[in-house]
Amino acid sequence: MVTHIPGTGNKLFLTFDDGPTPEITKRVLAFLSQYNAKATFFCTGKNVAANPHLFQEIEKAGHLTGNHGYNHLNGWTTKKNVYAEDCHKAVQFIPNRIFRPPFGKITPAQYSLLKKDFTIYLWTALSWDFHSMVSPELCLKRATKHLYPGSILVFHDTIKASAKLMYTLPRLLESGLSKGYQFEILPLNTKNDRKGSAEHESS
Ligand SMILES: [Zn+2]
C-alpha cells in the first residue's frame, strides 16, 4: 500500500476524503484554485450518487478522484467479499482505479482481493481535522510538520471537519508554496486507469 511518493522532487499530495459534500467541497475547490494547487478526492460512491454535479466540478477543475468505497465500510468488521463488492459498486460512480480504505482499515484478505484492480493508497500523515479534540491551530501545525517531498496528507471535505479545514487549508497552501512545493494529484499506476498513462505515472 502506498504511503508516500518517493522521487517526486518538490511535490506534495493533498487528499480529501469522504466527500463530495455540498458547500464544503466547493470551498475546498475555491482555495485550491486560488493557490493553483491540484489534489485528490477520495469520494464515497454514496456521496457521488447524491451530488453528481459536485463530482463533475472536481474533475473539471483538473483534480483526481479516487474510490473510498460506496458505504464507507470498516474493513476490520466487514467480510472480505462484502467489502470488495462495496468497493466495486463505487466504481460505477468513481471510475478511477485508486482506492483508499475507509479509516485505513483493510485486512490482508481484502487487500489481496482488491490489489489486482486498484492502487491502494494510505497516507503519510493525517491532519486530524475530523477529531473534536483537535483545534484548528493544532490541525495546521500537524499538517505543516509533514510538508516534505512526496508527502500524502489527509483532510476531509465534510461538515464535521470544515472549521478546521477552512482554517488550515489556505495557510498550508501558502506555507507550502512559499517553500517551493507544488501540490499535485496522486499518480495513477494501474493499466485500467480511465485517465491512462498520465505524466504522473510512476511505474
Ligand atoms: Zn473516510
Boltz pocket constraint, residues with backbone or C-beta under 6 A from the ligand:
constraints:
  - pocket:
      binder: B
      contacts: [[A, 17], [A, 18], [A, 68], [A, 72], [A, 101], [A, 102], [A, 103]]
      max_distance: 6.0
